[in-house]
């Protein structure tokens, strides 16, 4: 009887060794834990599939008794290499539910980018901890220009953002650029048409000292060789510092010409002084 018990125990150990299998997943730690589906081998006996789980060669979990196993990786540093070995019965196969969280490449992506008449909003996923920033850019006549900068939240899960933006009358084109270290991801370009009245300039033609706009906006003033002379934002623009001549002012992605004439110098005739008669 004793021999039978010994032989049975030995057979059980051998059968476990022979029929056990291993499932391995490797990558880098990006701030999220791994979840593994752990099916039953024997429902009546309550036996689960997974025998043990090791992280980087160190056994962390043994004989888990839940159908979904959380493998915590929080003891690792961001971007540390990860090798997870799952030892399980040959009668079943565990399933790794979120293997993408260990991807060596960037997991960042824009889920949604929208704009309305006063703001731009966006949703992202896969941000990494660190000094990430969003640069909101607007397409102008002289190329893409940054109009706002928003710090990233640094969460891997979904993040939502919204910030005010000023549209020009007519067509507008925007995009968002996410920068973290050497990583840079640009969103798709989004268009918005604004039906507000365009900005008018006064005076038209000759300007001596001041250009007035019907509402504040950003502006650029150049000469006809393309040299930048003035740049700013406002409603009243003092141009007294400009030399005399013809210039281009850019507002709302359109160009308007104006001329700063030299002031007329009027030479008045000298009055003849009356001489007193000598007696």
C-alpha positions as CSV (number, residue, x, y, z in Angstrom):
1,X,0.0,0.0,0.0
2,X,2.8,2.4,0.9
3,X,4.5,1.7,-2.4
4,X,1.3,2.5,-4.3
5,X,1.0,5.8,-2.5
6,X,4.7,6.7,-3.3
7,X,4.3,5.6,-6.9
8,X,1.1,7.6,-7.3
9,X,2.7,10.7,-5.8
10,X,5.7,10.3,-8.1
11,X,3.4,9.9,-11.1
12,X,1.5,13.0,-10.2
13,X,4.7,15.1,-10.0
14,X,6.0,13.6,-13.3
15,X,2.8,14.2,-15.1
16,X,2.7,17.8,-13.9
17,X,6.2,18.3,-15.1
18,X,5.7,16.6,-18.4
19,X,2.4,18.2,-19.3
20,X,3.0,21.8,-17.9
21,X,3.7,24.4,-20.6
22,X,5.0,27.9,-20.6
23,X,3.6,31.1,-22.1
24,X,6.0,34.1,-22.3
25,X,5.4,37.8,-23.1
26,X,8.2,40.4,-23.3
27,X,8.4,44.1,-23.7
28,X,8.9,47.3,-21.6
29,X,7.1,48.7,-18.7
30,X,5.0,51.8,-19.6
31,X,3.2,52.3,-16.3
32,X,0.4,49.7,-16.7
33,X,-0.2,46.3,-15.2
34,X,-0.9,43.1,-17.1
35,X,-4.2,41.1,-16.9
36,X,-4.4,37.4,-17.7
37,X,-7.4,35.3,-18.2
38,X,-7.1,32.1,-16.0
39,X,-9.6,29.5,-17.2
40,X,-10.7,26.4,-15.2
41,X,-9.1,23.0,-15.9
42,X,-11.6,21.2,-13.8
43,X,-14.7,23.2,-13.0
44,X,-16.1,20.7,-10.5
45,X,-12.8,20.4,-8.7
46,X,-12.2,24.2,-8.8
47,X,-8.8,23.7,-10.5
48,X,-7.4,26.7,-12.5
49,X,-5.1,26.7,-15.5
50,X,-2.1,28.8,-14.3
51,X,0.5,27.2,-12.0
52,X,2.8,30.2,-11.5
53,X,3.8,33.6,-13.0
54,X,7.3,34.9,-13.0
55,X,8.5,38.4,-13.7
56,X,12.1,38.8,-15.0
57,X,13.0,35.4,-13.6
58,X,11.5,35.9,-10.2
59,X,8.3,33.9,-9.2
60,X,5.6,36.4,-8.1
61,X,2.3,34.5,-8.2
62,X,1.7,30.8,-7.5
63,X,-1.5,28.8,-8.1
64,X,-3.8,31.8,-8.5
65,X,-7.5,30.9,-7.8
66,X,-9.2,33.7,-9.7
67,X,-10.4,33.7,-13.3
68,X,-8.7,37.0,-14.0
69,X,-5.2,37.5,-12.6
70,X,-3.7,41.0,-12.2
71,X,0.1,41.0,-12.6
72,X,1.4,44.2,-10.9
73,X,4.5,45.7,-12.5
74,X,4.6,48.9,-10.3
75,X,7.9,47.8,-8.7
76,X,9.6,48.4,-12.1
77,X,10.8,51.7,-13.5
78,X,9.3,53.2,-16.7
79,X,10.8,51.7,-19.8
80,X,12.4,48.9,-17.9
81,X,12.5,45.6,-19.8
82,X,9.9,43.0,-18.8
83,X,9.7,39.3,-19.3
84,X,6.7,37.5,-17.9
85,X,6.6,33.7,-17.9
86,X,3.3,32.0,-17.3
87,X,3.5,28.3,-16.4
88,X,0.2,26.5,-17.0
89,X,-1.4,23.1,-17.6
90,X,-1.3,21.7,-21.0
91,X,-5.0,21.1,-20.9
92,X,-5.7,24.8,-21.2
93,X,-4.2,28.1,-22.4
94,X,-4.3,31.4,-20.5
95,X,-5.0,34.5,-22.4
96,X,-3.1,37.8,-21.9
97,X,-5.9,40.4,-22.1
98,X,-3.8,43.6,-22.7
99,X,-0.5,42.7,-24.2
100,X,-0.2,46.1,-26.0
101,X,0.7,47.8,-22.7
102,X,4.2,46.3,-23.1
103,X,4.8,47.4,-26.7
104,X,8.3,48.8,-27.2
105,X,6.9,51.4,-29.6
106,X,4.9,54.4,-28.7
107,X,1.3,53.6,-27.7
108,X,0.2,57.2,-27.9
109,X,-2.6,58.1,-30.2
110,X,-5.3,60.8,-30.8
111,X,-8.7,59.3,-30.3
112,X,-10.7,62.5,-31.2
113,X,-10.0,66.1,-32.2
114,X,-12.8,68.6,-32.7
115,X,-13.3,72.3,-32.9
116,X,-16.2,74.7,-32.6
117,X,-16.6,78.5,-32.9
118,X,-14.6,79.2,-29.8
119,X,-12.5,76.2,-28.7
120,X,-10.6,73.1,-29.8
121,X,-11.0,69.8,-27.9
122,X,-9.1,66.6,-28.1
123,X,-8.9,63.1,-26.4
124,X,-5.7,61.0,-26.4
125,X,-4.5,57.8,-24.9
126,X,-1.0,56.4,-24.2
127,X,0.6,59.4,-22.8
128,X,3.8,58.8,-20.9
129,X,4.8,60.4,-17.6
130,X,7.1,63.4,-18.1
131,X,7.2,66.9,-19.5
132,X,4.9,66.3,-22.5
133,X,3.3,69.3,-24.2
134,X,0.6,69.9,-26.8
135,X,1.2,72.6,-29.3
136,X,-2.0,73.9,-30.9
137,X,-1.0,75.2,-34.4
138,X,-2.9,77.3,-36.9
139,X,-2.2,77.4,-40.7
140,X,-1.5,81.0,-41.7
141,X,-0.1,82.5,-44.9
142,X,3.4,82.1,-43.6
143,X,3.0,78.5,-42.5
144,X,1.9,76.6,-39.4
145,X,2.1,78.9,-36.3
146,X,1.8,77.9,-32.6
147,X,-1.2,79.7,-31.0
148,X,-1.3,77.8,-27.7
149,X,0.7,75.4,-25.6
150,X,-1.0,72.9,-23.1
151,X,1.0,70.7,-20.7
152,X,0.2,66.9,-20.9
153,X,-1.4,65.1,-18.0
154,X,1.0,62.1,-18.4
155,X,-1.6,59.3,-17.9
156,X,-1.6,56.2,-20.1
157,X,-5.4,56.0,-20.0
158,X,-7.7,58.4,-21.9
159,X,-7.0,62.2,-21.3
160,X,-9.4,65.0,-22.3
161,X,-8.4,68.6,-23.1
162,X,-10.1,71.7,-24.3
163,X,-8.8,75.3,-24.8
164,X,-10.1,78.5,-26.4
165,X,-9.1,79.4,-29.9
166,X,-9.7,82.4,-32.1
167,X,-10.9,81.7,-35.6
168,X,-10.6,84.0,-38.6
169,X,-13.6,84.9,-40.7
170,X,-13.9,82.2,-43.4
171,X,-11.8,79.1,-43.6
172,X,-9.5,78.0,-40.7
173,X,-7.2,75.0,-40.5
174,X,-5.8,73.6,-37.2
175,X,-3.7,70.7,-35.9
176,X,-2.2,69.5,-32.6
177,X,1.4,68.4,-32.1
178,X,2.3,66.3,-29.0
179,X,6.0,66.5,-28.0
180,X,7.7,64.4,-25.3
181,X,11.5,64.2,-25.5
182,X,12.3,62.8,-28.9
183,X,8.7,61.6,-29.4
184,X,6.5,63.8,-31.6
185,X,3.0,62.9,-32.9
186,X,0.9,65.3,-35.0
187,X,-2.9,65.0,-35.2
188,X,-4.9,65.0,-38.4
189,X,-5.7,68.5,-39.7
190,X,-9.2,69.8,-38.9
191,X,-11.0,72.5,-40.9
192,X,-13.5,75.0,-39.5
193,X,-15.5,77.7,-41.4
194,X,-16.4,80.8,-39.4
195,X,-19.3,82.9,-40.7
196,X,-18.4,86.0,-38.7
197,X,-17.9,89.3,-40.5
198,X,-14.4,89.9,-41.8
199,X,-12.1,92.5,-40.2
200,X,-12.0,95.9,-42.0
201,X,-9.0,98.2,-42.0
202,X,-9.2,102.0,-41.6
203,X,-7.9,104.1,-43.2
204,X,-7.6,102.5,-46.6
205,X,-4.7,103.5,-48.8
206,X,-2.6,106.2,-47.2
207,X,-1.7,105.7,-43.6
208,X,0.3,108.3,-41.7
209,X,0.5,107.0,-38.1
210,X,-2.2,104.6,-37.1
211,X,-4.1,101.6,-38.6
212,X,-7.4,100.7,-36.9
213,X,-9.2,97.4,-37.2
214,X,-12.8,96.6,-36.5
215,X,-11.8,94.1,-33.9
216,X,-8.6,92.8,-32.3
217,X,-6.6,90.1,-34.1
218,X,-3.0,89.1,-34.8
219,X,-1.2,90.9,-37.6
220,X,2.0,90.9,-39.5
221,X,3.5,93.8,-41.5
222,X,6.1,93.2,-44.2
223,X,7.8,95.1,-47.0
224,X,7.4,94.1,-50.6
225,X,10.7,92.0,-50.4
226,X,9.1,89.9,-47.7
227,X,11.0,91.3,-44.8
228,X,9.2,91.2,-41.4
229,X,8.8,94.7,-40.0
230,X,6.2,94.4,-37.3
231,X,4.2,91.6,-35.7
232,X,1.7,91.6,-32.8
233,X,-1.9,91.5,-31.7
234,X,-4.4,94.3,-31.2
235,X,-6.9,96.6,-32.7
236,X,-5.0,99.9,-33.1
237,X,-1.5,99.6,-34.7
238,X,0.9,102.5,-34.5
239,X,3.1,102.5,-37.7
240,X,5.0,105.7,-37.0
241,X,8.2,103.6,-36.7
242,X,7.9,102.4,-40.3
243,X,9.9,104.3,-43.0
244,X,7.9,106.0,-45.8
245,X,6.8,103.7,-48.6
246,X,4.4,100.9,-49.5
247,X,3.8,97.9,-47.2
248,X,1.7,94.7,-46.8
249,X,-0.4,94.0,-43.7
250,X,-1.5,90.4,-43.1
251,X,-4.7,89.8,-41.1
252,X,-7.1,86.8,-41.1
253,X,-4.9,85.1,-43.7
254,X,-5.3,87.8,-46.2
255,X,-3.0,90.6,-47.5
256,X,-3.8,94.2,-47.8
257,X,-1.5,97.0,-49.1
258,X,-1.1,100.4,-47.6
259,X,1.1,103.4,-48.3
260,X,2.9,105.6,-45.7
261,X,3.5,108.9,-47.5
262,X,6.1,111.4,-46.6
263,X,4.5,114.4,-45.0
264,X,4.3,117.5,-47.2
265,X,6.7,120.2,-46.1
266,X,5.1,123.6,-46.7
267,X,7.6,126.4,-47.0
268,X,5.9,129.6,-46.1
269,X,7.2,132.8,-47.6
270,X,9.1,135.0,-45.1
271,X,7.3,138.1,-44.1
272,X,9.1,141.3,-44.9
273,X,10.0,143.1,-41.9
274,X,9.0,146.8,-41.8
275,X,11.9,149.1,-41.4
276,X,11.4,152.1,-39.3
277,X,12.0,155.4,-41.1
278,X,14.8,157.4,-39.7
279,X,14.1,160.9,-38.9
